[in-house]
Amino acid sequence: MSRDRTVNLPNIVTIVRILLVPVLVWTIAAGEMRAAFLLFVAAGISDGIDGFVAKRFGMTTDFGAHLDPLADKMLIIAIFVGLGMVGAIPVWLVILVVSRDILIIGAVMLAMLLGRPVKMRPLMISKLNTVMQIVFASVVLASLGFEFDAKPVQTVIMWMVAALTLLSVGFYTREWMRHMTAAEREPG
């Protein structure tokens, strides 16, 4: 990864995506669901563009490698919290999705505090979970913004998100436990 140019086009696009988060929450809170849907789609497209440009033109940076997933998580958490606040999705689902991320961040921080830093790589189940969270949020926002009934589809996707979130927690917990017990066995 290039370390010379932290401020480059892909990182600027990622920063703009982060700046869209409060705007997106505001549009949801204001009941402007069509605008929220369009902003969410724009954020998703920008995520694809910044990654493509960074890789294609050799603009990857350590800063961008950390900033991009942070921007993605901020966006998803903001969407779920916003939709939960206006009653568009169940509060229990918001708590589940947000708690998973807090648990992962807490586990990484705890490992660091214990002198056993762990590098959490995205697992395939986690990637699938993220895709389903995005699909779910998109369907909910689109159905509200363009006023069509998607309840049956939403319900199926919602339960898929819940199941994948719980599976993801289980897999990350297993990986973290393996790391922590392996670190204990290493000669110090």
C-alpha positions in Angstrom: 0.0 0.0 0.0 1.1 3.5 -0.8 1.8 5.6 2.2 2.8 8.8 0.4 -0.6 10.3 -0.5 -3.1 9.9 2.3 -5.2 12.7 0.7 -6.2 11.3 -2.6 -9.4 10.9 -4.6 -10.6 7.5 -3.2 -10.0 8.8 0.4 -11.8 12.0 -0.3 -14.8 10.0 -1.7 -14.8 7.9 1.5 -14.7 11.0 3.7 -17.6 12.5 1.7 -19.5 9.2 2.4 -18.9 9.6 6.1 -20.1 13.2 5.9 -23.3 11.9 4.2 -24.1 9.8 7.4 -25.7 12.7 9.4 -27.5 13.9 6.3 -28.9 10.4 5.8 -30.1 10.2 9.4 -31.7 13.6 9.1 -33.6 12.7 5.9 -34.9 9.5 7.6 -35.9 11.5 10.7 -37.6 14.1 8.5 -39.6 11.4 6.7 -37.9 12.1 3.4 -37.5 8.4 2.6 -37.1 8.9 -1.2 -34.2 11.2 -0.6 -32.8 8.8 2.1 -33.0 6.0 -0.4 -31.2 8.0 -3.1 -28.5 9.1 -0.7 -28.0 5.5 0.4 -27.7 4.3 -3.2 -25.3 7.2 -3.9 -23.2 6.1 -0.8 -23.2 2.5 -2.1 -22.0 3.6 -5.5 -19.3 5.8 -4.0 -18.1 2.8 -2.0 -17.6 0.8 -5.2 -16.0 3.8 -7.0 -13.5 4.6 -4.3 -12.4 1.0 -4.1 -12.1 0.6 -7.9 -10.2 3.8 -8.3 -7.8 3.1 -5.4 -6.9 -0.4 -6.8 -7.0 0.5 -10.5 -4.8 3.5 -10.2 -2.5 2.4 -7.4 -4.0 4.9 -4.9 -4.4 2.4 -2.0 -3.3 3.7 1.4 -3.2 2.4 4.9 -5.4 5.3 5.9 -8.0 4.3 3.2 -7.8 0.7 4.2 -8.9 1.6 7.7 -11.2 4.5 6.7 -13.3 2.6 4.1 -14.7 -0.1 6.4 -15.3 2.5 9.2 -17.3 4.5 6.7 -19.3 1.4 5.7 -20.1 0.5 9.3 -21.0 4.1 10.2 -23.4 4.1 7.3 -25.1 0.8 8.1 -25.4 1.6 11.8 -26.8 5.1 11.0 -29.4 3.6 8.6 -30.5 0.9 11.1 -30.7 3.4 14.0 -32.5 5.9 11.8 -35.0 3.4 10.6 -35.5 2.1 14.1 -36.1 5.6 15.4 -39.0 6.2 13.0 -40.4 2.7 13.6 -39.7 1.4 10.1 -37.8 -1.6 11.5 -38.1 -3.4 14.8 -35.9 -2.0 17.6 -34.7 -5.5 18.5 -33.1 -5.8 15.1 -31.4 -2.4 15.5 -30.0 -3.6 18.9 -28.8 -6.9 17.4 -27.0 -5.2 14.5 -25.4 -2.5 16.5 -24.5 -4.8 19.4 -22.6 -7.1 17.0 -20.4 -4.3 15.9 -19.9 -3.1 19.5 -19.0 -6.7 20.5 -16.4 -7.0 17.8 -14.8 -3.6 18.5 -14.8 -4.4 22.2 -13.1 -7.8 21.6 -10.4 -6.2 19.5 -9.8 -3.5 22.2 -9.8 -6.1 25.0 -7.2 -8.2 23.2 -5.1 -5.1 22.7 -5.4 -4.1 26.3 -4.3 -7.7 27.3 -1.2 -7.3 25.1 -2.6 -9.8 22.5 -3.6 -7.6 19.6 -5.8 -9.4 17.1 -6.3 -8.4 13.5 -9.9 -9.2 12.7 -10.3 -10.0 9.0 -13.8 -9.9 7.5 -15.1 -13.5 7.4 -17.3 -14.7 4.5 -20.3 -14.9 6.8 -19.7 -11.3 7.8 -19.5 -10.2 4.2 -22.8 -12.0 3.5 -24.3 -10.4 6.5 -23.3 -6.9 5.4 -24.8 -7.6 1.9 -28.1 -8.7 3.5 -28.1 -5.6 5.8 -27.6 -3.4 2.7 -30.3 -5.2 0.8 -32.7 -5.0 3.8 -32.1 -1.3 4.3 -32.5 -0.6 0.6 -35.8 -2.5 0.4 -37.2 -0.7 3.5 -36.1 2.7 2.2 -37.3 2.1 -1.3 -40.7 0.8 -0.1 -41.1 3.9 2.1 -39.8 6.3 -0.4 -41.7 5.0 -3.4 -44.7 3.9 -1.4 -45.1 0.2 -2.3 -45.7 -2.8 -0.1 -42.6 -4.9 0.4 -43.6 -6.4 3.8 -43.4 -10.1 2.8 -39.9 -9.6 1.2 -38.8 -7.3 4.1 -39.8 -10.0 6.6 -37.8 -12.7 4.9 -34.8 -10.5 4.6 -35.1 -9.2 8.1 -35.0 -12.8 9.5 -32.0 -13.5 7.2 -30.2 -10.4 8.6 -31.0 -11.6 12.2 -29.7 -15.1 11.5 -26.6 -14.0 9.7 -25.8 -11.4 12.4 -26.0 -14.1 15.1 -23.9 -16.5 13.0 -21.4 -13.7 12.4 -21.1 -13.1 16.2 -20.6 -16.8 16.8 -17.8 -17.1 14.1 -16.0 -13.9 15.3 -16.2 -15.1 18.9 -14.7 -18.5 17.9 -11.9 -16.8 16.0 -11.2 -14.4 18.9 -11.2 -17.3 21.4 -8.8 -19.2 19.2 -6.5 -16.2 19.0 -6.6 -15.6 22.8 -6.0 -19.2 23.8 -3.2 -19.6 21.2 -1.6 -16.4 22.6 -1.7 -17.9 26.1 0.1 -21.1 24.9 2.9 -19.2 23.2 6.1 -19.1 25.2 6.6 -15.6 26.5 
